[in-house]
Amino acid sequence: MSQRIKQFIFLCLMALSVFAGSASAEGIKIKSLELERVENDWLLNAALQIELSPGLEDAVKKGVVLYFQTEFELTRSRWYWFEEKSALAQRQTRLSYQPITQQYRISSEGFTFSAKTIAEALQAVGIIGGWRVIDNNQLDTSKSYTAGLRMTLDLSKLPKPFQVNALNNRDWNVSSEWLRFPFSPTGPNIVKQ
């Protein structure tokens, strides 16, 4: 092979690695998670890193409201049947842009926060603090459980034209993988990634 062809192949591989790196940076990643017992409840504290594609950021800036759905589940394995779902919890966080004040607005369960940049807004969406997910009366201390958490962009809440676009464009399918970990009703439950 000539030197020019080798250089061309090398440059193509470098370009592909840059695009692959930028594509993998977008999405939602769970950084840390803690379940703490407070009186008779288990509260979830978590930090998620959310990165949107430039197209989604532009859509928010132009007035499209994004809804992020966070789901928590607590399951118990059974040898004779499907897993028992001991606890299920969901919450929704709304992200919008206010052109008059030039600020992003985040709302979730009565809590409202404003941010000047999209990075600050996404950081606020990704912080979960004191979310009541389990009533201790639902637990049996002699059993073992598996807890799971994930966050997704709720495409069903988008305006209809954007829902069609989301079906054809993977940049709009933003979600984290389920993070599953053993849950102990008696011990500390902390996960860091």
Residue pairs with C-beta under 8 A, 6 or more apart in sequence:
25 51
26 51
26 52
26 53
26 171
26 174
27 50
27 51
27 174
27 175
27 176
28 48
28 49
28 50
28 51
28 126
28 151
28 152
28 174
28 175
28 176
29 48
29 49
29 176
29 193
30 46
30 47
30 48
30 149
30 150
30 151
30 176
30 179
30 191
30 193
31 46
31 47
31 48
31 49
31 192
31 193
32 46
32 47
32 190
32 191
32 192
32 193
33 44
33 45
33 46
33 47
33 149
33 179
33 181
33 190
33 191
33 192
34 44
34 45
34 46
34 189
34 190
34 191
35 42
35 43
35 44
35 45
35 133
35 134
35 147
35 183
35 189
35 190
36 42
36 43
36 45
36 189
37 43
37 136
40 135
40 136
40 137
41 132
41 134
41 135
41 136
42 132
42 133
42 134
42 135
42 136
43 130
43 131
43 132
43 133
44 72
44 89
44 128
44 130
44 131
44 132
44 133
44 149
45 128
45 129
45 130
45 131
46 127
46 128
46 149
47 126
47 127
47 128
48 125
48 126
48 127
48 128
48 151
48 176
49 126
50 68
50 122
50 123
50 125
50 126
50 151
50 174
51 122
52 60
52 118
52 122
52 174
53 171
53 172
53 174
55 169
55 171
55 172
56 66
56 171
56 172
56 174
57 118
59 162
60 66
60 95
60 96
60 97
60 104
60 118
61 97
61 118
62 97
63 96
63 97
63 99
64 158
64 159
64 162
65 94
65 95
65 96
65 157
66 94
66 95
66 96
66 153
66 158
67 92
67 93
67 94
67 95
67 153
67 154
67 157
68 92
68 93
68 94
68 95
68 125
68 151
68 152
68 153
68 154
69 90
69 91
69 92
69 151
69 152
69 153
69 154
70 90
70 91
70 92
70 93
70 128
70 131
70 149
70 150
70 151
71 88
71 89
71 90
71 148
71 149
71 150
71 151
71 152
72 87
72 88
72 89
72 90
72 131
72 133
72 147
72 148
72 149
73 85
73 87
73 88
73 89
73 147
73 148
74 85
74 86
74 87
74 88
74 133
74 134
74 138
74 145
74 146
74 147
74 148
74 183
75 83
75 84
75 85
75 86
75 145
75 146
75 148
76 83
76 84
76 86
76 143
76 144
76 145
76 146
77 83
77 144
77 146
78 84
83 146
86 134
86 138
86 139
86 145
87 133
87 134
87 135
87 138
89 131
89 132
89 133
89 134
91 108
91 109
91 128
91 131
92 108
92 154
93 106
93 107
93 108
93 125
94 105
94 106
94 107
94 108
95 104
95 105
95 106
95 121
95 122
95 125
96 104
96 105
97 103
97 104
97 105
98 104
98 105
98 114
101 114
102 116
103 114
103 115
103 116
104 114
104 115
104 116
104 117
104 118
104 120
104 121
105 112
105 113
105 114
105 115
105 121
106 112
106 113
106 114
106 115
106 121
106 124
106 125
107 113
108 125
113 124
115 121
115 123
115 124
126 151
136 185
139 145
139 185
140 185
141 185
141 186
143 185
144 182
144 183
144 184
145 182
145 183
145 184
145 185
146 180
146 181
146 182
146 183
147 180
147 181
147 182
147 183
147 189
148 178
148 179
148 180
148 181
149 178
149 179
150 175
150 176
150 177
150 178
150 179
151 175
151 176
152 174
152 175
152 176
153 172
153 173
153 174
153 175
155 163
155 166
155 172
155 173
156 163
158 166
158 172
162 172
165 172
166 172
166 173
179 191
179 193
181 189
181 191
183 189
